Amino acid sequence: MRKKDVLIIGAGGVAHVAAHKVAQNNDVLGDLCIASRTQEKCDRIIDSINRKGSSKNPRRRIYSRQIDAKDVPALVQLIEETKSDIVINLGQSFVNMSVLEACIQTGVAYLDTAIHEEPDKVCEDPPWYANYEWKRKDRCREKGVTAILGVGFDPGVVNAWCAQAARNHLDIIDTIDIMDVNAGSHGKYFATNFDPEINFREFKKVWSWIDRKWVERKVHSVKRVHEFPVVGRQTLYLTGHDEVHSLSKNLDVNSIRFWMGFSNQYINVFTVLTKLGLTSNLPVRTAEGIEVVPLKVMKALLPDPSSLAPNYTGKTCIGTLIKGKKEGGDFELFMYNICDHADCYREVEAQAISYTAGVPPVAAALLIARGVWDVKTMVNVEELDPDPFIELLAAMGLPTEMQMEQAVTGLDVTTQEIRCG
């Protein structure tokens, strides 16, 4: 059987990791093309793959192309010319719909790691997936196109954990709290771990699923403290995030929240930038008559997240605290992963945040190539069998750890929730 050739759209930190992992598994996958607006960035990833000796089968081709990912006809042509079977979309989330459309037109598999956004809109009404992606589900089914949405870590792996908890560990799920902590240091005064533009756009509104209703909160207005394995006691803030929107639809759960860890310095700097208007996505005109978008200026000024990798130390912990019932008793289940920045750099010359997001879409591509996840329609990760995915991730460098114990259900049992300004 012919190997499944892969096209990666994007050349940032997550694409860097994904390309390494495709190369490491090109005995199952086939040739790899990396395409981006800036072909030089793609070539730098290829240089890294060669430098680290990541290609399992050196006879497999790894090459680059230049592409405007908003240009659907150009994408269709690229997919056809490269004979790609699987497209992993790791570009900015503004291009999701154009890449998905090209995949539907060519009949190839589509994977992404984040929800679609429009440049002039932020934090639209929930559920977010219903605004763009899910409107194309019927077309994917009609064309037999496998489209797996949000198959990074969060969203992605955490969705699989929730599905596995529902299938294997708990009879009833009451609450889900997804918690993402980076207990690492990059040595910079201030930086974001992903594209600053996308990162800051998340911090406009907070939508949570509470008692089976959408509840809106102000950004960074609710925080909690949690004791994590390995990385210890961490402060987290209630944040809006993609996976809450699909899990609320696909799983029978009362409440779902997403929490992200931030230092006091990060919160203080972000607050000042926001008060000055520098995180705004709306254009302004300078005294010289030049129109600029403050958020894009901020992106240009801040460090490229990929540049942080060589000096990053410490670990990340991403976990999902799931509370519910089993055989009539109240239980809480904590599923989590610990990832070390230095280990990631030694393996693929990337930091742990990019690593945790870049490995899962390649695991999904492998499951599509093997026929396990080739479902010929559009799905979110929690709609798929989670067991082979979680097992494969462990073999690829992202093992799942699990703690389960009797507990009292409810939103605010194990951690204290604190209202802040």
BAZADO-86729 format. One line per field, with one value per residue (C-alpha): residue number from 1; residue in one letter; x, y, z. Coordinates in Angstrom, 2 decimals, m for minus. Layout:
BEGIN
num (NUM ...) $
residuo (A ...) $
xx (X ...) $
yy (Y ...) $
zz (Z ...) $
***
This chain:
BEGIN
num (1 2 3 4 5 6 7 8 9 10 11 12 13 14 15 16 17 18 19 20 21 22 23 24 25 26 27 28 29 30 31 32 33 34 35 36 37 38 39 40 41 42 43 44 45 46 47 48 49 50 51 52 53 54 55 56 57 58 59 60 61 62 63 64 65 66 67 68 69 70 71 72 73 74 75 76 77 78 79 80 81 82 83 84 85 86 87 88 89 90 91 92 93 94 95 96 97 98 99 100 101 102 103 104 105 106 107 108 109 110 111 112 113 114 115 116 117 118 119 120 121 122 123 124 125 126 127 128 129 130 131 132 133 134 135 136 137 138 139 140 141 142 143 144 145 146 147 148 149 150 151 152 153 154 155 156 157 158 159 160 161 162 163 164 165 166 167 168 169 170 171 172 173 174 175 176 177 178 179 180 181 182 183 184 185 186 187 188 189 190 191 192 193 194 195 196 197 198 199 200 201 202 203 204 205 206 207 208 209 210 211 212 213 214 215 216 217 218 219 220 221 222 223 224 225 226 227 228 229 230 231 232 233 234 235 236 237 238 239 240 241 242 243 244 245 246 247 248 249 250 251 252 253 254 255 256 257 258 259 260 261 262 263 264 265 266 267 268 269 270 271 272 273 274 275 276 277 278 279 280 281 282 283 284 285 286 287 288 289 290 291 292 293 294 295 296 297 298 299 300 301 302 303 304 305 306 307 308 309 310 311 312 313 314 315 316 317 318 319 320 321 322 323 324 325 326 327 328 329 330 331 332 333 334 335 336 337 338 339 340 341 342 343 344 345 346 347 348 349 350 351 352 353 354 355 356 357 358 359 360 361 362 363 364 365 366 367 368 369 370 371 372 373 374 375 376 377 378 379 380 381 382 383 384 385 386 387 388 389 390 391 392 393 394 395 396 397 398 399 400 401 402 403 404 405 406 407 408 409 410 411 412 413 414 415 416 417 418 419 420 421) $
residuo (M R K K D V L I I G A G G V A H V A A H K V A Q N N D V L G D L C I A S R T Q E K C D R I I D S I N R K G S S K N P R R R I Y S R Q I D A K D V P A L V Q L I E E T K S D I V I N L G Q S F V N M S V L E A C I Q T G V A Y L D T A I H E E P D K V C E D P P W Y A N Y E W K R K D R C R E K G V T A I L G V G F D P G V V N A W C A Q A A R N H L D I I D T I D I M D V N A G S H G K Y F A T N F D P E I N F R E F K K V W S W I D R K W V E R K V H S V K R V H E F P V V G R Q T L Y L T G H D E V H S L S K N L D V N S I R F W M G F S N Q Y I N V F T V L T K L G L T S N L P V R T A E G I E V V P L K V M K A L L P D P S S L A P N Y T G K T C I G T L I K G K K E G G D F E L F M Y N I C D H A D C Y R E V E A Q A I S Y T A G V P P V A A A L L I A R G V W D V K T M V N V E E L D P D P F I E L L A A M G L P T E M Q M E Q A V T G L D V T T Q E I R C G) $
xx (0.00 1.29 2.44 0.38 2.23 1.88 1.60 2.21 0.87 2.84 6.42 6.21 7.24 4.42 5.02 8.72 7.90 5.28 7.72 10.30 7.67 6.46 10.08 10.57 7.54 7.97 8.07 4.27 3.80 5.43 7.01 6.71 6.18 6.31 4.64 4.38 4.32 8.05 9.76 12.99 11.29 10.33 13.90 15.17 12.90 14.28 17.81 16.89 15.46 18.69 20.86 19.09 18.87 15.11 14.25 13.62 13.67 16.12 14.72 11.53 11.46 11.32 10.96 9.41 7.06 5.86 2.10 m0.51 m2.75 m5.75 m5.62 m7.85 m7.01 m3.29 m3.78 m5.72 m2.92 m0.28 m2.15 m2.48 1.12 2.55 0.13 m0.57 m3.01 m3.02 m2.85 m1.79 m2.82 m0.50 m0.74 m2.46 m6.07 m7.21 m6.49 m8.41 m11.42 m9.39 m7.21 m10.26 m11.99 m9.00 m9.00 m12.72 m12.23 m9.33 m10.75 m7.77 m7.65 m7.54 m6.10 m5.73 m4.89 m6.97 m10.35 m10.88 m10.86 m11.69 m9.20 m11.89 m13.71 m12.64 m14.27 m17.51 m20.67 m20.43 m20.13 m17.26 m17.05 m20.63 m19.63 m17.37 m16.12 m19.31 m21.11 m18.91 m19.48 m22.10 m19.78 m16.99 m19.34 m20.62 m17.05 m15.73 m13.17 m11.70 m11.41 m10.21 m10.55 m8.40 m5.98 m3.16 m2.79 m5.39 m7.56 m6.78 m5.21 m7.36 m10.46 m9.24 m8.72 m12.30 m13.57 m11.50 m12.79 m16.37 m15.75 m13.46 m13.27 m16.48 m20.16 m21.25 m19.13 m20.17 m17.36 m14.26 m11.47 m8.69 m5.50 m2.43 0.72 4.15 6.50 9.48 11.70 12.87 15.03 13.08 11.34 8.10 7.19 4.32 4.66 2.61 2.03 1.49 m1.35 m3.33 m2.36 m3.67 m6.85 m7.85 m7.88 m10.92 m13.79 m14.02 m16.77 m17.29 m19.90 m21.48 m24.52 m25.22 m25.27 m22.74 m21.44 m19.31 m16.65 m14.08 m10.55 m8.29 m11.14 m11.22 m8.19 m7.50 m4.52 m3.83 m1.18 0.20 2.38 6.07 5.65 3.95 1.60 0.53 m1.84 m4.25 m6.76 m10.12 m9.72 m11.81 m10.58 m11.57 m12.14 m14.81 m17.00 m16.90 m16.89 m20.06 m21.80 m20.30 m20.16 m22.91 m21.26 m22.69 m19.75 m16.51 m13.83 m10.36 m7.59 m4.18 m1.23 0.30 2.91 2.20 4.63 2.81 m0.55 0.88 2.53 m0.51 m2.76 m0.62 m0.45 m4.23 m4.94 m2.70 m4.63 m1.66 m3.51 m6.31 m7.02 m8.66 m6.61 m5.53 m3.95 m0.68 0.04 1.89 m1.27 m0.09 m2.74 m1.48 m3.03 m1.62 m1.69 0.39 2.89 3.13 3.75 6.61 8.18 7.94 10.32 9.45 8.26 10.53 13.57 12.95 13.69 17.50 17.34 14.10 14.33 11.72 8.61 5.03 2.08 m1.21 m3.90 m7.62 m9.42 m12.61 m15.17 m18.08 m19.52 m18.44 m20.60 m22.50 m19.43 m17.95 m14.54 m12.09 m9.72 m6.66 m5.08 m1.94 1.34 4.68 6.95 10.53 11.72 15.36 14.45 12.35 15.18 17.62 15.28 13.85 15.30 11.99 10.48 7.88 4.88 5.50 6.29 3.02 1.05 3.07 3.21 m0.57 m1.53 1.17 m0.15 m3.57 m2.06 m0.54 m3.92 m5.52 m2.80 m3.42 m7.18 m7.96 m9.13 m9.94 m13.61 m14.53 m16.33 m15.64 m15.12 m13.67 m11.22 m13.65 m15.83 m13.06 m11.74 m9.23 m7.30 m5.07 m4.34 m3.27 m1.21 0.54 1.29 3.13 5.36 5.99 7.09 3.88 2.91 m0.31 m0.21 m3.35 m4.48 m7.93 m9.37 m12.65 m13.79 m16.75 m18.11 m18.64 m16.80 m14.90 m13.81 m10.08 m9.03 m9.98 m11.49 m10.64 m12.36 m9.90 m10.20) $
yy (0.00 3.48 5.50 8.52 11.65 14.62 18.36 20.65 24.19 26.61 26.93 28.07 26.26 23.69 22.94 22.50 19.72 18.12 17.98 16.21 13.69 13.03 12.38 10.07 8.06 8.16 4.39 4.60 8.07 9.02 12.13 15.44 18.90 21.93 25.03 28.57 32.19 32.31 29.34 30.12 29.20 25.83 25.24 25.99 23.24 20.84 21.80 20.94 17.56 16.79 18.08 15.86 12.86 12.66 11.00 7.31 6.49 8.82 7.76 9.63 13.12 16.20 19.49 22.96 25.19 28.79 29.23 31.83 29.65 31.93 31.21 28.15 27.51 27.68 25.25 22.85 22.99 22.40 19.39 17.89 18.58 17.11 14.16 14.74 12.43 14.20 17.95 19.09 22.73 24.48 27.96 30.87 30.10 32.74 30.24 27.24 27.60 28.04 25.02 22.94 24.01 22.93 19.55 19.08 19.95 17.51 14.78 14.56 14.31 17.53 18.07 21.25 22.18 25.32 26.78 29.11 32.86 35.87 38.78 41.34 39.20 37.86 35.41 35.05 33.64 29.99 27.26 28.54 25.50 26.12 29.47 28.00 24.41 22.48 24.23 22.15 18.80 17.63 18.42 16.38 13.44 13.72 13.82 11.15 13.58 12.84 16.16 15.97 19.30 20.55 17.66 19.41 18.98 21.41 21.07 17.51 15.21 16.63 15.82 12.23 12.05 13.18 10.58 7.87 8.86 8.60 5.23 3.49 5.14 6.92 6.09 9.73 12.86 15.94 18.46 18.84 21.29 21.49 23.02 24.12 25.19 26.12 25.91 26.87 29.87 31.32 34.14 36.95 39.79 39.04 36.60 34.39 30.67 30.73 33.33 36.54 37.69 34.49 34.29 37.75 37.33 34.56 37.06 39.13 37.13 34.02 31.56 28.59 25.81 26.03 23.97 23.28 26.97 29.35 31.82 34.83 36.19 38.96 37.93 37.06 37.81 34.36 32.42 29.24 27.52 23.86 21.41 19.63 16.54 17.35 21.12 21.76 24.55 26.81 29.74 29.50 31.85 30.98 31.36 30.72 27.88 25.79 22.41 23.67 24.39 20.92 18.97 20.78 19.41 15.94 14.82 14.68 16.95 19.58 22.00 22.44 25.06 25.83 27.24 28.55 29.30 32.79 34.45 37.73 39.45 38.13 39.33 42.76 43.29 42.03 44.35 47.39 46.49 46.06 49.33 51.11 49.54 47.56 44.22 45.56 43.83 46.98 49.25 52.76 55.56 57.19 60.93 60.16 58.68 55.06 52.50 49.86 47.13 47.44 43.68 43.11 45.73 43.90 40.65 42.27 43.57 40.44 37.47 34.80 31.86 29.51 31.57 30.75 27.04 26.93 28.63 27.19 25.29 23.61 21.64 21.92 20.13 19.88 18.02 17.37 17.03 15.05 14.51 12.13 8.83 5.22 2.40 4.94 6.48 9.93 9.93 12.40 11.47 13.52 12.70 14.63 14.88 16.30 17.59 18.86 21.83 20.71 17.18 18.53 20.74 17.84 15.73 18.18 21.63 22.98 23.95 21.88 24.05 23.52 19.85 19.12 20.80 19.38 15.68 14.93 15.88 13.54 10.75 11.42 11.33 7.94 6.65 7.91 6.23 2.96 3.24 3.51 7.15 7.44 8.16 9.93 12.80 15.78 15.05 16.51 14.30 13.23 11.56 9.09 6.01 7.59 4.44 4.01 7.76 7.89 4.72 6.06 9.41 7.63 5.92 9.26 11.14 12.29 9.69 10.04 9.74 9.12 9.54 8.38 8.59 8.93 12.52 14.82 16.11 19.78 22.70 23.97 21.06 20.51 24.07 27.50 29.88 33.56 36.51 39.18 42.64) $
zz (0.00 m0.87 2.10 3.14 2.05 4.40 3.80 6.78 6.46 8.65 9.83 13.44 16.60 16.51 12.82 13.63 16.11 13.88 10.96 13.13 14.25 10.70 9.70 12.69 11.51 7.74 7.60 8.06 6.61 3.33 1.85 3.70 2.25 4.57 3.14 4.44 3.28 4.06 2.48 4.32 7.61 6.15 5.05 8.55 9.88 7.28 8.33 11.93 10.88 9.04 11.87 14.44 12.12 12.62 9.33 9.97 6.27 4.51 1.14 1.96 0.50 2.80 0.93 1.13 m0.83 m0.60 m0.16 0.70 2.85 2.28 m1.46 m1.92 m5.61 m4.80 m1.92 m4.15 m6.70 m3.99 m2.57 m6.03 m7.05 m3.85 m3.99 m0.31 1.47 4.85 5.48 8.94 9.26 11.72 10.28 12.01 12.87 10.34 7.51 8.88 6.62 3.43 4.20 5.14 1.93 m0.15 1.60 0.94 m2.73 m3.11 m0.85 1.50 5.29 7.33 10.82 12.88 16.47 17.08 16.23 13.26 13.89 11.74 12.02 12.85 15.44 18.83 21.21 19.27 20.83 21.92 20.92 18.78 16.51 15.38 13.85 11.15 11.33 12.09 9.20 6.86 8.56 6.03 3.14 4.74 5.16 1.59 0.22 2.60 4.01 7.43 9.26 12.88 14.64 17.51 17.72 19.58 23.31 24.61 22.65 21.60 24.15 26.94 24.86 24.52 28.29 28.85 26.38 28.02 31.46 30.19 28.50 30.95 34.35 35.44 35.05 35.28 34.81 36.77 36.20 34.06 34.89 32.30 33.72 31.78 33.61 32.32 35.30 33.15 32.55 29.22 30.60 28.89 30.70 28.87 26.11 24.97 24.37 21.14 18.45 20.49 18.24 18.72 22.40 23.27 21.23 23.65 26.50 25.51 27.02 29.14 28.23 30.58 30.61 34.06 35.08 31.38 30.46 28.92 31.48 30.59 32.94 32.65 31.68 34.63 37.05 38.66 39.86 41.76 43.34 42.65 43.83 40.75 40.54 39.96 39.39 42.74 43.80 40.92 40.43 37.49 35.92 34.39 30.62 27.53 25.33 22.30 23.90 26.29 23.25 21.71 24.96 26.06 22.97 22.70 26.35 28.95 31.55 33.90 34.01 32.04 32.68 31.37 33.57 32.55 34.80 34.76 36.95 38.71 36.36 33.29 34.61 35.51 32.12 30.24 32.26 31.45 27.75 27.64 29.45 26.94 24.07 22.77 22.74 20.55 17.23 15.82 13.52 14.55 12.52 13.56 13.32 10.08 8.59 8.78 9.74 12.18 14.31 17.86 18.39 15.26 16.45 19.76 17.89 15.98 19.20 21.33 20.99 18.46 20.62 18.65 19.68 23.36 22.97 23.50 26.91 28.27 31.56 33.73 32.92 31.78 33.34 31.47 33.34 33.40 36.72 36.16 38.93 38.83 39.99 39.68 41.04 43.15 44.77 44.22 42.53 41.08 38.28 37.35 33.98 33.15 31.29 32.42 29.66 30.12 28.07 27.95 26.90 24.04 22.85 22.90 20.79 18.25 19.05 20.39 23.75 25.59 24.72 21.01 21.64 23.45 20.65 17.74 18.58 18.79 15.20 13.92 16.15 14.62 11.11 11.90 13.10 9.88 7.82 9.66 9.14 12.87 12.77 9.06 9.79 6.50 8.23 10.52 14.22 17.38 19.22 21.96 19.30 18.45 20.27 22.68 23.63 20.54 20.51 24.16 23.75 20.63 22.26 25.07 22.52 20.80 23.92 25.64 28.25 30.23 34.02 36.05 39.66 40.80 44.29 46.12 46.50 46.81 43.48 42.75 41.27 44.29 46.47 46.06 45.19 46.40 43.91 44.49 42.87 41.82 40.22) $
***
